[in-house]
């Protein structure tokens, strides 16, 4: 998930997608962690496919020709950090589904893992861009603010 510099954007996007899907799904599946995990996983995969498809369309238009299968596969591989970002938060939910964690704990663990991922990606970006301390703090804060907005929405809408 931490990967190379080209995966930062996809990891941030994928983390936000999976957290938003979990937030929305908690109300629909209050007592069904398997259902919650499935909906969040499918949502993340569908949005990844849509992202790859739309990126492919844009690239095709920029090139003035249809993309080859290899070029489209390259885009899909490059953007694979989007669904990969969902693995750890979804693993927390699955741990709840199999009884290792209590349901509420599992869902909150998923959100905490997501927030940690967003913070780590902000630090990675700041390091790659060689930002000042202020720039680093702002980047991490913006990433965390996106995730915290979703967590706050979950707390308000579900509880």
Secondary structure, 3 states (H helix, E strand, C coil): CCCCHHHHHHHHHHHHHHHHHHHHHHHHCCCCHHHHHHHHHHHHHHHHHHHHHHHHHHHHHHHCCCCCHHHHHHHHHHCCHHHHCHHHHHHHHHHHHCCCCCHHHHHHHHHHHHHHHHHHHHHHHHHHCCCCHHHHHHHHHHHHHHHHHHHHHHHHHHC
